[in-house]
Amino acid sequence: MAEAAKKKGNIFRSIGKSFKDIKIELKKVTWPTRKQAVRNTVVVLVFLVIIGLIVFGFDVLFTWITKLFIIK
């Protein structure tokens, strides 16, 4: 019984240590400014729109080609 209590104590101690380590590492992170975050978000959204339009174009093209062969 004493071993089980000791193991539980070790588990909680190791979890607490993990959270402390995470907190220390997060303090080392160089966080982007609001301006950088907004700019990066806009770049990603524009890229997604462009890729979406390209995929849409291929879909329309392949649908047209498929219909061309099915009708004939």
Secondary structure, 3 states (H helix, E strand, C coil): CHHHHHHHHHHHHHHHHHHHHHHHHHHHCCCCCHHHHHHHHHHHHHHHHHHHHHHHHHHHHHHHHHHHHHHC
